């Protein structure tokens, strides 16, 4: 009986940990500056200088 209980405990813990890791990875992906954003920023800075 205890073996079955431990199995489900570990399965749930692995799912929760993976969920958190994937969530943080997605946040870093969404918050990281894109190449197009860098190019737009550089163009706007060039226009300010002129």
C-alpha positions, 0 to 999 in steps of 0.5 A: 500500500505504501509503495502505491502511495509513494508512486503517486506522490512522486508523479505529482511532485514531478508534474508540479516541478516540471510545470514551474520550470516550463513556466519560468522558461516561458517567462524568460522567453517572452521577456527576452528582447527579440532581434527586431526589438533591438533593431527598432531600438537602434533605429529610434536612437539614431533618429533621436541623435539627428 
